[in-house]
Amino acid sequence: MKTHHVLITGGNGLIGKPLTKALLQQGHRVSHLSRQPSRIPGVTTYGWDVPNGKIDEHCLDHVDTIIHLAGADIASAPWTPERKTELINSRTESIQLLYKLMRQRPHSVHSIISASGIVYYGNRGEEVLTEQSAPATDFLASCTQQWEAAVDEGKALHLRVVKFRTGVVLTKEAGALPALAQPVQSGYGTPIEWVSWIHLQDVVGLYLLAVNNSSLEGVFNQTAPEPVTNRQLVEAIAQQSNKSLWMPSTPRFLLKMIMGERSSFVLSSIKAKPSALLQQQYTYLYPTIGGALSSIYA
């Protein structure tokens, strides 16, 4: 297997840390572009300041692949107009700053692999969503479209571009699962109809596939092969937690009252599936929700 020098933005995040370790285990060289130094041995961190347009020009030295994970947390703060701008700019201006540097100096980058999100599709009920499905028009969908458009500017630099529209990442440490599991502990479920989920290890595995397989190109739904209904998910969580559900669905008005506009992040029904090509290229470690949760709560 050919080894690569991979530069990761957002390398200290939920996906970035285990991905960094997995890349190093495969023998790749890894650098981070971050405001905070990495604590993982063997990783060089280069600094940048996206709002002020500052970046260490040496971050591209000998790099052939960039993985773009950087972006402010969608659900951690209310969506004020200022916060909405930050959510978009943290995703778009960051990759545009890298492209600006690439135009200004020689480099050896040939691939950009970027995160995106299935929120691109919006609340679609029972509709099965593929990579060819049209985008929604709400804020999250608009944010994601701008994110992907900024990443696609790399095509003018003759880069191979891969975009992963990531579903609900399941891991006990952080992300959506603890938030979904919390009401279950009190006997409540969640009101969404469909959840397109994926185990964190399969997220990492798909990024490794994109790094190592130069023929992979385009946009892909980064989800498990089979989405689950709200009831299937909360019942599976309840089973793993040995809890009984007395109210399988929390009232929507209550979540809207608590979270405001951000409630769309947890109320949208998204039934997305990965392409046949991706399923041919990658063998999922956790294709079923039962197996995924069993692994997480073991």
JOMO-V420884 format. One line per field, one symbol per residue. ss: DSSP state (a for helix, b for strand, c for the rest). phi: phi as a letter, one per 20 degrees, with the letter a starting at -180 (. if undefined). burial: b if it has 16 or more other C-alpha atoms within 10 Angstrom, else e. Layout:
# JOMO-V420884
ss=???
phi=???
burial=???
This chain:
# JOMO-V420884
ss=ccccbbbbbccccaaaaaaaaaaaacccbbbbbccccccccccbbbcbbaaacbbcaaaaccccbbbbccccccccccccaaaaaaaaaaaaaaaaaaaaaaaaccccccbbbbbbbaaaaccccccbbcccccccccaaaaaaaaaaaaaaaaaaaccbbbbbbbcbbbcccccaaaaaaaaaaccbcccccbbcbbbaaaaaaaaaaaaacccccbbbbbcccccbbaaaaaaaaaaaacccccbccccaaaaaaaaaaaaaaaacccbbcccaaaaaacccccccaaaaaaaaac
phi=.fecddddemfeegeffffgfffffenfeccddbecffeegndeddebcfgdmdbffffegmedcddddfrfffdebgefgfffffffffeefffffffffffebfbdfcccdcfbbffgemfcmeffddfefffecfffffgfffgfffffffffemefdccdeeefeeaffanefgfffgfffdnddcefeccedafgffgfffffgffedfefbodcfecffcfcfgffffffffffelddedcfbfgfffffffdmfffffdefecdecfffffffeceffcfdffffffffeg
burial=eeebbbbbbbbbebbbbbbbbbbbeeebbbbbbbeeebeeeebbbbbbebeeeebeeebbeebbbbbbbbbbebeeeebeeeebebbbbbbbbbbbbbbebbeeeeeebbbbbbbbbbbbbbbbeeeebbbeeebbeebbbbbbbbbbebbbebeeeebbbbbbbbbbbbbbeebbbeebbebbbebbbbbbbbbbbbbbbbbbbbbbebbeeeebeebbbbbbbbbbbbbbbbbbbbbeeeeebeebbbeeeebeeebeebbbebbbbbbbbbbeebeeeeebebbbbbebbeebee
